[in-house]
Amino acid sequence: AIIQIDGVTVDLATVPYTDFEVTLDMQAGVLHRQFTVNGVRVQVDRFISVATKELADLRWSFTAIDGQTHDVQLTALIDGDVVNEDSNYDEKFWDVLDAEVTNDTAFLMTRTVPNPFGVPQFTVAAQQRFVSDLPAIDVVQEDKQVGNIFAGQVGAATQRIEKRVIVTTSRDYADDAAVKHATDTIFASIASATYDDLYDAHAAGWAERWEKADVQITG
């Protein structure tokens, strides 16, 4: 994602920041990250669900801690323009089959390129939808990249943007049409769930794993 605060792109390699912290909650299987830039505290929570294996959930929380109001913009992307570090001559391995964007959803379907090694080709579809306190204002649609842009003002009251991504593949479905249809079907199954509902189901799944492993995490 690309975050802008008061028109400045947040790149922690180039902009001043404080309160940086990264925490991996191994018990619940959630990655937490936070930092403060230009008076705005940014918190990011991310997990890959073990309850719904196709679901990745990312939530950004923005809070102004300097008593001021700030303009915040977030661009959430699905990028199919992937380069493997060990590829020959920056060779790319994905072709885009389908791309769709609406005001607050984006969809991208890709397939691996043909190869002379007898390795089967496979298809991957990714769709993102949002639960957001900030309004959607624009979209991104390029040859191999789609996305949605949210923006608004942030004060002392925390504003959140939750991105839900469903990824389906031809390993689990008969053809490309079924792969694409599956993203809608799975989204429908979680449409009424809150972030806490999805988190609780995920954490419960990890609790079962820890119970089987007979490992206790305390403190």
C-alpha positions in Angstrom: 0.0 0.0 0.0 1.0 3.6 -0.6 0.3 6.0 2.3 0.3 9.8 2.0 0.0 12.2 4.9 -0.6 15.8 4.1 0.4 15.1 0.5 3.8 13.5 1.5 4.3 9.8 0.6 5.3 7.8 3.7 8.6 6.1 2.9 10.3 5.3 6.2 13.7 5.3 4.3 13.3 9.0 3.5 10.8 10.7 5.9 11.3 11.3 9.7 9.4 9.0 12.0 9.1 8.0 15.6 7.6 5.1 17.7 8.5 2.5 15.1 7.6 -1.0 16.3 7.1 -4.4 14.7 5.6 -7.3 16.7 4.8 -10.8 15.6 2.1 -12.3 17.8 3.0 -16.0 17.3 0.2 -17.2 19.5 -2.5 -15.6 17.4 -0.6 -15.5 14.1 -0.8 -11.7 13.6 1.8 -9.2 12.5 1.5 -5.7 14.0 3.5 -2.7 12.9 3.2 0.9 14.0 5.0 4.3 13.5 4.3 8.0 13.7 4.8 10.4 10.8 3.9 14.1 10.9 1.7 13.8 14.0 -0.2 10.8 12.7 0.2 7.4 14.3 -0.2 4.6 11.8 -0.9 1.0 13.1 -1.1 -2.0 10.7 -2.5 -5.4 11.6 -2.1 -8.3 9.2 -2.9 -11.9 9.1 -3.4 -14.8 6.7 -6.5 -16.6 8.0 -6.3 -20.3 9.0 -10.1 -20.3 9.3 -10.6 -19.2 5.7 -7.5 -20.3 3.8 -8.0 -17.9 0.9 -8.3 -14.8 3.1 -5.6 -12.2 3.8 -6.8 -9.4 6.1 -4.9 -6.1 6.5 -6.1 -3.2 8.6 -4.6 0.3 8.8 -5.5 2.6 11.7 -4.8 6.3 11.6 -4.9 8.6 14.6 -3.7 12.2 14.9 -1.8 12.6 18.2 -0.7 16.2 17.9 -4.1 17.8 18.3 -4.3 18.7 14.6 -6.3 17.4 11.7 -4.4 15.8 8.8 -5.2 14.7 5.2 -4.6 10.9 4.8 -4.6 8.9 1.6 -4.1 5.2 1.1 -3.7 3.4 -2.2 -4.3 -0.3 -1.9 -2.9 -2.3 -4.9 -2.9 -5.8 -6.4 0.2 -6.1 -8.4 0.7 -8.8 -11.1 4.0 -7.4 -12.4 6.2 -9.7 -10.4 9.9 -10.3 -10.9 11.8 -13.2 -9.3 15.2 -12.3 -7.9 16.7 -15.4 -9.4 15.2 -15.1 -12.8 17.3 -14.9 -15.9 17.5 -11.4 -17.5 14.6 -10.2 -15.3 12.3 -12.7 -16.9 8.7 -12.4 -15.8 6.4 -15.4 -15.3 2.8 -14.1 -15.2 0.4 -13.1 -17.9 -2.7 -11.1 -17.0 -6.0 -12.8 -18.1 -8.6 -10.4 -16.6 -8.7 -7.2 -14.6 -11.7 -5.4 -13.1 -12.0 -2.3 -10.9 -15.0 -0.7 -9.3 -15.1 2.2 -6.8 -14.1 0.1 -3.8 -13.1 -3.3 -5.2 -10.4 -4.6 -7.5 -9.8 -8.0 -9.2 -6.8 -9.4 -11.1 -6.5 -12.9 -12.7 -3.0 -14.1 -13.9 -1.6 -17.3 -15.3 2.0 -18.5 -15.4 3.7 -18.2 -18.8 4.2 -21.3 -20.9 7.5 -23.2 -20.2 9.6 -25.9 -22.0 10.1 -27.9 -18.8 6.8 -29.7 -18.6 5.7 -27.7 -15.5 2.0 -27.2 -15.6 0.6 -23.7 -15.9 -1.7 -22.5 -13.2 -4.0 -19.6 -12.7 -4.3 -17.2 -9.7 -7.2 -14.8 -9.0 -7.0 -12.1 -6.4 -9.8 -9.8 -5.4 -9.8 -7.1 -2.7 -12.7 -5.5 -0.9 -12.8 -3.0 1.9 -14.4 -1.9 5.1 -13.4 1.7 5.5 -14.1 4.8 7.6 -12.6 6.9 4.8 -14.3 7.2 1.5 -13.1 5.7 -1.8 -12.1 8.5 -4.1 -10.4 6.9 -7.2 -9.1 3.7 -8.7 -5.9 2.4 -10.3 -6.0 0.4 -13.5 -2.9 -0.4 -15.4 -1.7 -3.3 -17.5 -0.7 -5.5 -14.6 -1.9 -3.5 -11.6 -5.2 -2.6 -10.1 -6.2 -0.8 -6.9 -8.4 1.5 -4.9 -7.7 4.9 -3.4 -9.2 6.1 -0.1 -8.8 9.5 1.4 -10.1 11.8 4.1 -9.2 13.8 7.2 -8.0 12.3 10.4 -8.1 13.8 13.8 -8.0 12.4 17.4 -10.7 9.8 16.5 -9.1 6.8 14.9 -10.0 6.1 11.3 -9.6 2.6 9.9 -9.3 1.0 6.5 -9.6 -2.8 6.4 -8.5 -4.6 3.2 -9.8 -8.1 2.7 -8.1 -10.1 -0.1 -9.4 -13.4 -1.4 -6.9 -15.5 -3.5 -8.0 -18.5 -5.4 -6.1 -20.8 -7.7 -6.6 -23.5 -10.3 -5.2 -26.0 -7.9 -8.6 -26.0 -6.2 -11.0 -25.3 -9.1 -11.7 -26.9 -12.4 -11.3 -24.0 -14.8 -10.6 -20.2 -14.9 -14.3 -19.3 -14.6 -14.6 -21.4 -11.4 -11.5 -19.7 -10.0 -13.0 -16.3 -10.6 -16.4 -17.2 -9.3 -14.9 -18.6 -6.1 -13.6 -15.2 -5.0 -17.2 -13.8 -5.1 -18.6 -16.9 -3.3 -16.0 -16.7 -0.5 -16.5 -12.9 -0.1 -20.3 -13.6 0.3 -19.6 -16.1 3.0 -17.7 -13.4 5.1 -19.7 -10.3 4.1 -21.5 -10.0 7.5 -18.3 -10.7 9.5 -16.5 -7.9 11.3 -12.7 -7.6 11.6 -13.0 -9.0 15.1 -15.1 -11.9 13.9 -12.4 -12.8 11.3 -9.6 -12.3 13.8 -11.3 -14.5 16.4 -11.8 -17.3 14.0 -8.2 -17.1 12.9 -6.9 -17.0 16.5 -9.1 -20.0 17.4 -7.5 -21.9 14.6 -4.0 -21.1 15.9 -5.1 -22.1 19.4 -5.9 -25.5 18.1 -2.5 -25.8 16.4 -0.7 -24.8 19.7 -2.8 -27.3 21.6 -1.7 -30.1 19.2 1.9 -28.9 19.5 1.7 -28.9 23.3 3.5 -25.6 23.4 2.4 -22.9 25.9 3.1 -19.2 25.3 2.7 -17.0 28.4 3.4 -13.4 29.3 
